[in-house]
Amino acid sequence: MQRLKERYPDGYVPDEAWFRRLVAIAIMHRALTKVVRGIGFPAYQANIVAYVLAWLGWATGGRLDVDLVWRSQSVSDGLAALFEQWARVADDVLRSTAEPRMPTEWAKKEACWEAFKTVLPALPELLPPELVQQGGTVAPAGHIGSAGSALTNDDLMLISRARKIAATEWLEIANWGKRDRRTYRLAGIASTLAEYAADGWSRSPSVKQAKWGLELARMHEEAGAE
């Protein structure tokens, strides 16, 4: 809500697309809750649900095929299976990172989410249909985008790798790239990624941005090693 207030200071009027996205998120939340209850975790079920959905948004750059979820009014067997796998991992991560703290209180801390991001489970090679169709435009991280061009597991891994690089490092890479005509255009991409990173990845890179930004990062690393 705070982000909406900051982005739309004069007020935000939801439209039909926003409503469908909201319902799709609710459908996924309900499906995940059912999976978690079925596993029978003795505690922290609500926290597990919240963090698995957060993981999913982070891993996909905030893009999912909500139109598919809306039309189906359900999630696929593939996504339900991913929910079960990730829920078990989330339970372990929540307990292990809480250490002496109460997991329910630890789960409210930003540091808990930062810890979760460092152990993001790998996506399956065969992606669920909700993840195969990704939005062609950049969607806010933590929000759900609409269907568009098909992406692969490798594409999502590229985006994830780019998002692991800090803003200061992207800025250093961009400044290095601007010194050479051969890498000047790539430096512009790195600058954009630096902006995204500085904003907490509220916008997620496209596959092309991730690919060429990482290529410049590789060149920068090799140059430093010479």
C-alpha positions as CSV (number, residue, x, y, z in Angstrom):
1,M,0.0,0.0,0.0
2,Q,2.8,2.4,0.8
3,R,4.4,1.8,-2.6
4,L,1.1,2.6,-4.3
5,K,0.8,5.8,-2.3
6,E,4.3,6.8,-3.4
7,R,3.8,5.9,-7.0
8,Y,0.3,7.4,-7.3
9,P,0.2,10.4,-4.8
10,D,-3.1,11.6,-6.3
11,G,-4.7,8.2,-5.7
12,Y,-4.8,4.9,-7.6
13,V,-8.0,3.7,-9.3
14,P,-7.9,-0.1,-9.9
15,D,-8.8,-1.3,-13.4
16,E,-10.0,-4.7,-14.7
17,A,-6.4,-5.9,-15.3
18,W,-5.5,-5.0,-11.7
19,F,-8.5,-6.9,-10.4
20,R,-7.6,-10.0,-12.4
21,R,-4.0,-9.9,-11.1
22,L,-5.3,-9.6,-7.5
23,V,-7.7,-12.5,-7.9
24,A,-4.9,-14.6,-9.5
25,I,-2.6,-13.9,-6.5
26,A,-5.5,-14.9,-4.2
27,I,-6.0,-18.1,-6.1
28,M,-2.3,-19.0,-5.8
29,H,-2.3,-18.1,-2.2
30,R,-5.2,-20.4,-1.5
31,A,-3.7,-23.2,-3.5
32,L,-0.4,-22.9,-1.7
33,T,-2.1,-22.7,1.7
34,K,-3.9,-26.0,0.8
35,V,-0.6,-27.6,-0.1
36,V,1.1,-26.4,3.2
37,R,-1.8,-27.6,5.3
38,G,-1.7,-31.0,3.5
39,I,2.0,-31.4,4.4
40,G,1.1,-30.9,8.0
41,F,3.7,-28.5,9.3
42,P,3.3,-28.3,13.0
43,A,3.8,-24.5,13.0
44,Y,4.6,-21.4,11.0
45,Q,2.3,-22.3,8.1
46,A,1.3,-18.7,7.3
47,N,4.9,-17.7,7.3
48,I,5.8,-20.5,4.9
49,V,3.1,-19.5,2.5
50,A,4.2,-15.9,2.5
51,Y,7.8,-16.7,1.9
52,V,7.2,-19.3,-0.9
53,L,5.1,-16.7,-2.8
54,A,7.8,-14.1,-2.2
55,W,10.4,-16.6,-3.5
56,L,8.3,-17.2,-6.6
57,G,8.0,-13.5,-7.3
58,W,11.7,-13.0,-6.8
59,A,12.8,-16.0,-8.9
60,T,10.6,-14.9,-11.9
61,G,11.3,-11.2,-11.6
62,G,7.7,-10.7,-10.5
63,R,6.2,-12.1,-13.8
64,L,3.7,-14.9,-13.9
65,D,1.0,-15.7,-16.4
66,V,-1.9,-14.4,-14.4
67,D,-4.3,-14.7,-17.4
68,L,-3.8,-18.4,-17.3
69,V,-4.5,-18.5,-13.5
70,W,-7.5,-16.3,-14.1
71,R,-8.9,-18.4,-16.9
72,S,-8.3,-21.7,-15.0
73,Q,-9.4,-20.3,-11.6
74,S,-6.7,-22.7,-10.3
75,V,-3.0,-23.5,-10.5
76,S,-1.5,-26.3,-12.6
77,D,-0.2,-29.6,-11.1
78,G,3.3,-28.4,-12.0
79,L,3.0,-25.2,-9.9
80,A,1.3,-27.2,-7.0
81,A,4.3,-29.6,-7.1
82,L,6.7,-26.7,-7.0
83,F,4.8,-25.2,-4.0
84,E,5.2,-28.5,-2.1
85,Q,8.9,-28.7,-2.8
86,W,9.6,-25.1,-1.9
87,A,7.4,-25.2,1.2
88,R,9.6,-27.9,2.7
89,V,12.7,-25.9,2.0
90,A,11.1,-22.7,3.4
91,D,10.3,-24.4,6.6
92,D,13.9,-25.5,7.0
93,V,15.2,-22.0,6.1
94,L,12.9,-20.2,8.5
95,R,13.8,-22.4,11.4
96,S,17.6,-22.4,10.7
97,T,17.9,-18.7,10.1
98,A,15.8,-17.7,13.2
99,E,18.5,-19.3,15.4
100,P,17.6,-18.3,19.0
101,R,14.7,-16.0,17.9
102,M,11.1,-16.9,17.6
103,P,10.5,-17.8,14.0
104,T,7.2,-16.0,13.8
105,E,8.9,-12.8,15.0
106,W,12.0,-13.4,12.8
107,A,9.7,-13.8,9.8
108,K,8.6,-10.1,10.1
109,K,12.2,-8.8,9.8
110,E,13.7,-7.6,6.5
111,A,16.8,-9.5,7.4
112,C,14.8,-12.7,7.3
113,W,13.8,-12.0,3.7
114,E,17.4,-11.1,2.8
115,A,18.4,-14.5,4.3
116,F,15.8,-16.3,2.2
117,K,17.0,-14.6,-1.0
118,T,20.5,-16.1,-0.5
119,V,19.0,-19.7,-0.6
120,L,16.4,-19.4,-3.3
121,P,15.6,-23.0,-4.5
122,A,16.3,-23.8,-8.1
123,L,13.5,-23.8,-10.5
124,P,12.7,-27.1,-12.2
125,E,13.9,-27.8,-15.7
126,L,10.3,-28.3,-16.8
127,L,8.7,-25.1,-15.8
128,P,5.0,-25.0,-14.8
129,P,2.8,-23.3,-17.4
130,E,2.3,-20.3,-15.2
131,L,6.0,-19.6,-15.5
132,V,6.6,-20.4,-19.1
133,Q,4.6,-17.5,-20.4
134,Q,6.2,-14.3,-19.1
135,G,5.3,-10.7,-19.5
136,G,7.0,-8.9,-22.3
137,T,7.1,-5.7,-20.4
138,V,8.9,-5.2,-17.1
139,A,6.7,-5.8,-14.1
140,P,7.3,-4.6,-10.6
141,A,9.0,-7.2,-8.4
142,G,6.6,-8.8,-6.0
143,H,3.7,-8.1,-8.4
144,I,2.4,-10.4,-11.1
145,G,2.7,-9.6,-14.7
146,S,0.7,-10.7,-17.7
147,A,1.4,-13.3,-20.3
148,G,3.8,-12.5,-23.2
149,S,6.8,-14.1,-24.7
150,A,7.8,-17.6,-23.6
151,L,10.8,-17.8,-21.3
152,T,12.9,-20.8,-20.3
153,N,14.5,-21.9,-17.1
154,D,17.8,-20.6,-18.4
155,D,16.2,-17.2,-19.0
156,L,15.0,-17.0,-15.5
157,M,18.4,-18.0,-14.2
158,L,20.0,-15.1,-16.2
159,I,17.6,-12.6,-14.6
160,S,18.2,-14.1,-11.1
161,R,22.0,-13.8,-11.6
162,A,21.7,-10.2,-12.7
163,R,19.6,-9.3,-9.7
164,K,22.2,-10.8,-7.3
165,I,24.7,-8.0,-8.3
166,A,24.6,-4.9,-6.1
167,A,23.8,-1.4,-7.4
168,T,27.3,-0.2,-6.6
169,E,28.9,-3.1,-8.6
170,W,26.6,-2.5,-11.6
171,L,27.6,1.2,-11.5
172,E,31.3,0.3,-11.5
173,I,30.7,-2.0,-14.4
174,A,28.8,0.7,-16.3
175,N,31.5,3.3,-15.7
176,W,34.2,0.8,-16.9
177,G,32.2,0.0,-20.0
178,K,31.8,3.7,-21.0
179,R,35.6,4.0,-21.4
180,D,35.6,1.9,-24.6
181,R,33.6,2.4,-27.8
182,R,33.2,-1.4,-28.1
183,T,31.4,-1.7,-24.8
184,Y,29.7,1.7,-24.6
185,R,26.3,0.4,-25.6
186,L,26.5,-2.3,-23.0
187,A,27.4,0.2,-20.4
188,G,24.0,1.8,-20.9
189,I,22.4,-1.5,-20.0
190,A,24.6,-1.8,-16.9
191,S,23.6,1.7,-15.8
192,T,19.9,0.7,-16.1
193,L,20.5,-2.4,-14.0
194,A,22.3,-0.2,-11.4
195,E,19.2,1.9,-11.2
196,Y,16.9,-1.1,-10.8
197,A,19.2,-2.5,-8.1
198,A,19.4,0.8,-6.3
199,D,15.6,0.8,-6.2
200,G,15.5,-2.7,-4.6
201,W,14.6,-4.3,-8.0
202,S,11.1,-2.8,-7.9
203,R,11.6,-3.3,-11.7
204,S,13.1,-6.5,-13.0
205,P,15.4,-6.8,-16.0
206,S,14.3,-8.3,-19.2
207,V,16.2,-11.4,-20.5
208,K,18.2,-9.2,-23.0
209,Q,19.1,-6.7,-20.3
210,A,20.3,-9.5,-18.0
211,K,22.2,-11.3,-20.8
212,W,24.1,-8.3,-22.1
213,G,24.6,-6.8,-18.6
214,L,26.1,-10.1,-17.4
215,E,28.3,-10.2,-20.5
216,L,29.7,-6.8,-19.7
217,A,30.2,-7.9,-16.1
218,R,32.2,-10.9,-17.4
219,M,34.4,-8.7,-19.5
220,H,34.9,-6.3,-16.6
221,E,36.0,-9.2,-14.4
222,E,38.4,-10.6,-17.0
223,A,39.9,-7.1,-17.5
224,G,40.5,-6.8,-13.8
225,A,42.2,-10.2,-13.7
226,E,44.7,-9.3,-16.4
